[in-house]
Amino acid sequence: MRKLLIALLVTLLASWLSAHASPAAAERVKLPDEMLGLWCLDPKQRDNDRETYRRGECGPGTDKPSWMWLRIGPRNVRAHELDCRILNVGKVMERRVLPIYRLTMRCWGEGEVGIDRIRLWLDGNALLVAPRRQWPEIQ
């Protein structure tokens, strides 16, 4: 009898959770395939509020400095002395043709661990990245 009661409670709980799951959770935002892969910092396009990356050969084992690369995967972001696990991907709704993505990540690097937030978007053949210090938190 006790096993039957536990099974019934588990079934009821599962039914309630599926009925009350938010549509946002069901439609999880993912980075587009065009953003995934290896990107190289374009030092000619660097300014204070964002960094510009382009496709190319860079990073360890190439003739470019090892700190000039960024690798984006569906669940992680890696760069020189930085390894991040993506916790959340959101779209920032601004008046743009192409969306801006907001990443919340748990990062390890240079002896520190913490939560980091960046925005990134595609502009032609470039990937633009704005670090968290350049924009206010948007709920």
Sequence and secondary structure as in RCSB ss.txt:
>XXXX:A:sequence
MRKLLIALLVTLLASWLSAHASPAAAERVKLPDEMLGLWCLDPKQRDNDRETYRRGECGPGTDKPSWMWLRIGPR
NVRAHELDCRILNVGKVMERRVLPIYRLTMRCWGEGEVGIDRIRLWLDGNALLVAPRRQWPEIQ
>XXXX:A:secstr
 HHHHHHHHHHHHHHHHHHH  HHHHT     GGG EEEEE GGG  SS EEEESS  STTSSS TTSEEEE SS
EEEETTEEEEEEEEEEE  S SS EEEEEEEEEETTEEEEEEEEEEEETTEEEEEEGGGS    
